[in-house]
Amino acid sequence: MKGVRFIKDLGTIFPKHQRHGLYECPLCGNQFIAITYSVKKGNRKSCGCRANSYKHGETANFKYSRIYRTWAGMKSRIKNPNTTRYENYGGRGLTMYDKWEDFIPFLEWAKKSGYNDNLQIDRIDNNQGYYPENCRWVTAAQNSMNKRRKANYGIYKSRNGNLNVKIRRYGSIHYAGTVTTLKEAIKLRDDLDKKIELVQLVKSKPKIQ
């Protein structure tokens, strides 16, 4: 069997911060992105179709798929201090399953656990990180409800110790303000939550002609 064919260098790509390249799969002919070092060492020999149940080429453009963005976002929240949501994840000590450092093991778990493009990843215990036993796939509505049940939902601790209150819902970020105590933050969050739902209710009512 011929080896992986190099097409072009893509430079350093987040989230691995390693040099990547574009290659052609010797099995199915599809193009795929991989870490240059892994290909040179012989650890990466196909686009992912080799000895796996994926359809040929499924991983060829994985970087642009919804499941890849889910994985990258999850990893960023845990690993990247420069992201806005890090403070509520990696910043408070949450970690992730070591095998999910790579995309393919996460993809395999996602398929076995019922993933589809209409679902979102949810942590069962908000005080635990991203691990197979603590993660599940839920609808957007379920995820929103689950978040509202979590005590610190919408409350983010800033570097100076103050608490910022903001809620992401219906495609927008709703900011309530900054306070110094958790009690104040919870009240501010709950008031904002009610306001958002009230506005949404008004918007959803049919207009009288």
Steps between C-alpha positions, in 0.01 A plus 500: 500500500627846411556741783319823585565765234598849617307784331591819686614640832231672712726639770410500871132434569304537826409308718817286488739787422701261282589514133233342280487403136244408236538139379338253264374168638661200322190287563211715381670800336336759723692794639542543874680719754753345737793588726813500284709320764245214528508440126880509481528251788252268328237532772243645259448279194156597373219754527335289770324249278770242567376222732212715621127511448492855361395558143791575268603860526286575804801646676637668188329828579435435869650835589191665354240263647273575795636211708857627450399850611334346806823319586718806437273721710499250786879474494540876478282560807718261698846573359518854363524784760451757223140399424214691664345187652820351644441662839188289554659173387877447504532810715315331785688172475287299258684251279423269210548132415861458387407290195279786379810713451478354149193541285451143372442335844245774576329440165481126569343561843255753352374250243457224757318731742233620255640821352326679217531856371185610685646423842739681735750360749397532865682422825278313746689630804596865453786463748667228294678531165456339161515121546296223333314421822414868558398598148188446294328643192189713553284738299552876522183531709615230743843658525350839578281348771790302648716812517228692681493230765872541568575741784772698323342510155559839341740611775866551410776593740734769369869524579441774758253279687178671387215298351382574147145397414413414140281244326549356153162420348309525174818581311596801713698587813289684759711690754353595839793660681776442754458443875718391790300223673351172379161589651487820295614316189232232531226760538634698204521180292148386590353844420679501165382147428136601553543811286649302211217248505237776521647679198515171309137427588390838366699449182348157442139617528326536164440859392142619474428634152 
